Amino acid sequence: MHLQDIYKIFELHPNVSTDSRTLEKGDIFFALKGPNFDANKLALKALEDGASYSIVDDQTLPDLAQIIKVKDVLETLQQLAALHRSKMNARVIAITGSNGKTTTKELLARVLSKKYNTIYTSGNLNNHIGVPLSLLKIKAETEMAVIEMGANHVGEIRKLCLLAHPDYGIITNIGKAHLEGFGSITGVINAKSEMYAFIDDNGGLLFVNKDNELLNRLSANIKRFTFGNELSSDLYAELINSDPFLHIAWEYKGMQSVTTTKLIGTYNAENLFTAIAVGCLFDVSQDDIEDAVSTYAPSNSRSQLIETRKNRIIMDAYNANPVSMEAAIRNFNSMRGNKSLVILGDMLELGEESDYEHANILKLLTDLDFMEVILVGPLFENVYGGDDWHIFADADALCKYIEKNPVKNYDVLIKGSRGIRLEKVLPLL
């Protein structure tokens, strides 16, 4: 079946699914394949469960009216999303970066939703499957679409830009994330810069943190809206203090504001500034911008301040790389009380740099005089040769230890890659 014919079906059934477990009645089911699964085997079951159509690339499936056979299901999903994007009038803002993508995305959506009909990437649907699914959620009435883009190989951001065709682009920062796939920090820079190149080639506009020397340099000759602590920035913004919540001041075209937020971590200031910059450019009122950023509270183990009956916890185990882990440790150091405990999980996908980067984190902890430290995972175990700190193979082993050795009246930092599952520890603290 031709793509245009599939699109006509999509117009009648505008909800799609790639997961038979969450399929809803009327969805078009895309039977994707992966290294360990083949959803073609679920295509008929999806129809029984209420799918309007199943799109498959297994040519041996029965010739039924509700079975649409294509050469490649993933390619069809991507082409359908690109076609749909081209037919919609929504302005698309793309976000990528080594850290802060999700927080920035959510802040942007809160600000823009004050004035515009806005959709944004759900959860972490930011890859070659997630971006098409996000684009297909754009409706005729949608005015703004905030699309998060992730990558771990050179060339992926450009491919996602070709699907989403963003009008505006944001790189939150560039750091040592996914080095295993990118090969080096130079690879990370080249990969993330693909968004800048696409925006430049297509006459779009960038939002750029002028305080970030690298981003400022990479975007110097591209149309942009700047923000930061320099008076020459389009939006002047500065961090006043963190106690532990961030207090910020900003000024734009006569608007002046001092805003108290529910975010912790000085590294989140640039995420706030990005959202404010976008709001200013799109004429969201000062009151609405202030309300959006001051009431935003993170979730899902991202820079959460949690007060339990026993401890005060900084829960930041959504993800980790050398830059974000150092920032979290330094921020925790600035706010820790008399009794502090650091619980760190491995940083994944660092490739050949793994030992070096994990050792650097251990040195930082030593330099900052952290006495009580718990390390979790084989990568930290590879480089830790001392006996002053506790080390565990995984989160389950740590949980068993804490059950026998309760932690009370501590400031606790929990930081690690999602794959280490440090959230398991939280109920015990």
N, C-alpha and C positions, 0 to 999 in steps of 0.2 A: 504494500500500500504506500502511496506517495505521502510525503510529509504534509503537504497541504490538506490532504484528506484526513490525516490523523489530527491535524489542528482543528478541523471542523468538528471532529468528535470531541476534542478537548473543550471547545467552546460550549458544547452541550453538557459535558461532564467535567467541570473545571477543577476537580480535586484529584490528585494523583498520589499513589503510594508505592513504595519499594519494599515495604515490610508487611508480610502477610499477617503478622501478629497484631498489628494496629490498624489493619484495613477497615475502612468504614464503607457502608452501603453507598454505591454509586461511584466509588473511586475507580480510576483507571490504574490497573496494576502493571507496573513495569518489572518484568522478571529478570532482574540483574543476576550476573554471575560473578563469583569471586574465587579466590584460591581454595576456599573450603566449603563453598556452597554453590548451588545452581537453582535459582528460583523458578526456572522453567518447569521444574518438577512440581511447583506449587500453583501453576497457572490455572489449572482446572479447579483446584480447591478454592482459589481466590474467587472464581466465578460463583461457586456454590455459596461462598460467604458473602456475596453481594456486590462484588466488583462489576462495574458496567462492561469493562473490557479487560483482557489481559494482553499485553504486548510482549511477544516472545521472539527468540531467535533459534529455537529448536524446531527445525522444519518437519520433524516427525510427529509433532502434536496434531491432534485431529483438526480438520478443516471446518471450524465452526464460525458462525457470524461474529461471535464475541472474542474470537482469537485473532489477533492481528500479528501476522508474521513479518518480521523485518530482518535485515542482515545482521544488525548489532543493536541490542536493546539500549546499552549505555549511550552509544552514538546517537540513537534516535531521541533519547531523553534530552541530551545536550542540544541537539538541533531544534527540537521542539521548544525548549526554553529560550534559545536565541531568537527564534522566529517570534515567539510571544513577546519577548522584550522589545523587539523592533516595532511591534504593533501598539505598544502601550506608550502613553505620554508621561509616565512617571519619571521624575528626575532620579537618577541612580547615583548614590554615593558609595564608593568602594573603600573598604578598610583592610589594610594588611599591616604586618609588623611582627617583630619577634616577641613582644610582650604588650599586654594591654588591649588587644583587639576586642575581646568580649566586653570588657568594662566600657571602652569607648563606644562600641556599637550600642550598648544599652543606654548610655548617657545621651548619645545622639538621638536615639529613638524617642526618649522621654522629652527632650527639648523640642524636636520637630513635631511631635504629636500634639503639642500645645496649639499649633496653628494649622497643621497639614494632616491629611489622611496618610498615615505612614505605616509601612510594613518593614520588618527587619528580620535578619537571619535568626532562625530559632536554634537555640542550643549551640552546638559546634558544627552545624551543617555548612562547613566552609571549604569543602574540597570539590573534586570534579563531579561528585554526585550531589552534594549538599547545595552548591551554588545553583545548579539548574532547578532543584526543588524549591529554593527560595525565590527564584525568578518567576516560577510558575504560580506563585502566590500573589503576584501583582494583579490587581483588578483594574477595571476601567476607571474606577473612582480613586485609585491610588495616586497620590501626588508625589510622595517621596518613598524611595526604597533604599534602605541601608543594608548593604551586602558585605558580609565579612568574607575575606579570602585568606585561606591558609595554604602553605606550600612547604614541601621539604626537598624539592628538586628544582634546579634551574629550568625555566621555561613554563612552569605551572601557572604562575601569576599571569603571564601573557595569555595563556589559553583561557583562563577564567575571565580575563578582561574581554577577550573576543566573544565570550558568551554574554556577559553582562553589559558590555559596552558602556562603562560608567561615564557620567558627565563630570563627576568630581572624584578626587582621589585623596586618600589619607594613608601615610605610613606612620604608625605610632612611634616606632623606633627600629633600629637595626642592631641586633646583638647576636650572641653565640647560641642560637637555637637551631636544632636539626642539622648540626655539623656533619652528622653521618651521611645525610643525603646531599648536602650542599658541598661538602668537601673541605671548605675553609670559610673564614669570615668574608673573604673576597667573593666567594660563591653566594653567600647570604646577601651581600650588598648588591651583586648583579641581579639576583633573583627578585629581591624586593623592588629594585629600581625599574623592573619591567612595568610596574604600574605607572611610574612617572613618565616613562617613554610613551606608553599608550595614551595617557592623558594629553601629553604634548602633541603627539601625532594627530589626535582627534579634536583638538581645539577645546579641551576641557580646562578645569581649574583645580589646583591643588590647595589643600589646607596644610600649612607647614609650621612646625614649631621652630621659630627662629633661634631659640636657645640651643637647639641641637645642631652642632657644627656640621655634622655629616649631612643631615637632611637639608640644611640651609644651603650647603654647597651643591648637592645633587640637583636641587630645584631652582638654582639661581637664575636660569634662563628660561624658565617656564612660567606661564601665567599662574599666579598664586595669591592666596590670602594668608598673611602671616600673623602669628601670635607669639607672645612671649614677653620677656622681661626687658626688652629693648624698646626705647621710646619710638624707634622707627617702625615698629611692628604695627600692622593694621589694628590689631587688638592688643592693648597692653594688659598683661596679666601677671600676677605674682603670688607666690605662696607667702602668707603672713606668718603662720605658725601651725603646729600640729600638736594637739594636747589630749588625747592622741588624734582627734578628728581634725581634718584639714580646714583651715580658714584661709580664704583666698580673696584677693582684691582684683578688680578688673575695670577697664575703662574703654569705651568705644563711642565715638561721635557724640560726646556730651553725656552719655550714660556712665554713671559711676556706681560701683557696687562693692560692698564687702559681704561675702557670703560664707556662712557656716555650713559645712557638709557633714554627711554621715560616713565619709570615707576616711580610712586610715592609710598611712604609708605615703611618704613624700613623693614616691614614684607615681602616685595616682594624680598628682597635680596636673601633669601634662594631659592626662585623659580628660579631666574637667575642662581645661583650657580649650581643648579641641572641640568639645561639645558646645561651649560658649561661643567660640568663633563661628561655628556652623550656624548657631542660632542668630548671631548678629548679622551674618551675611544674608540670611533668609528672612530678616525683619521680624523675628520672634520678639515679643515685647520683653523689656527688662524684667518685669514682674514674673512673666512666664518662665524666662530662663532661670531666674533665681529659684523659683518654686521647683522646677524640674531637677536642678542639680543639688539643691539643699535637701530634698526628700529622698533622693536615690540611696538605697542601701544595697550593697552587693550580696549575692547569695552563692550557693554552689561552691563553697570552700574557696572563695576568692577574696582575700583581704578582709575577712570577717572578724570583727571583734565580738567575742562571745564570753559573757560572764556566766559562769556556772556557780553552784553553791560552794564549790571547792577552789576554783581557779579562774584567772582571767586569761583567755586564750586568743591568740592571733592565729586564725585558721586560714592558711594560704596554700592549700595542697591541690589546687586545680591543675597547676602545671609548674614546671621548674626548668630553668636553664641557668647558666652561670651568672648572667646579668641580673635576672629577677631574684635569684637566690641571694646574691650579695646585697641587693637593694633591700630585701626583706630582713636580712640579718642586721644590716646597719640601722634600719628603721627600728627594729626591735631593741637594739642596743640603746637607742636614744630615749626609749620609754620604759625600760625594764625597771622593776623594783628591786627590793633586797634579795628576793629569791626568784631566780629565773631558770628556766629549763628550755633548751633548744632541742627539738626533735626534727631531724632532717632525713628525708628519703632520697634515694638515688636520683640523679639527673640523667634522663635517658636520651638516646639518639645523639650522642656526642662523638661517636666514632673514635678515631685515633687520639682525639684530644681528651678523652674521658678521664684517664688517670690524672693528667695534668690539671684539669679543671676541678676535679674532686679534691685533689691535694691543695689547690688554692683556697678552696672553701674551708678546709681544715686549718690552714694557716691563718685565715681571717678570724676564725673562732678563737684561736690561740692569741692572736694579736689583740683581740678585744676582751680578753680575760674571761671568756665564758668557761665556767667551771663544771657545770652540769649539762652534759650533752648526750643525746641518744642518736645513734646513726642506724639507718635501716636500709639494707640492700647490699648485694654483692659488690657493687661498684665502689661504695665507700669502704667496704671491707678490704678491697684490693689495695687501698692506699693508706689505711689507718694501721699504724704499727705500734700504737701506744696501748696502755691499759688503764688510763684515767677515765675514759668514757665508756659507756655501754654501746654495744653494737649487736644488731639482730639481723637474721637472714631475711625476714619479711615482717609485715605488719601483724600477722597472726602471732608470731613469736613475741613481738613487743606487747601485744595485748595480754598475753599470758603473764608476762613479767609485771605489768602494771596492776593486774588483778591481785597479785601477791604483794606488790609494793606500791600502795596507793600514793598518788601525787596530790598534795593539798597546800593551799595558800601560795601558789606559784603564779608568776607570769610565764606563760608557755607560748613558744612559737612552734607551729607545725608547718613545715614547708617541704615539698617534694613533688616529683612527677606523678601524674595521675595513675600511672601503672603500678605504683607502689601501694596505693590504696590506704593512705594514712588516715583517711576519714574513719576507718574502723576504730581508731584509738579514741575518737572524740567522746563517745558515750562513757568512757571510763574516767574522763577528766572532769 
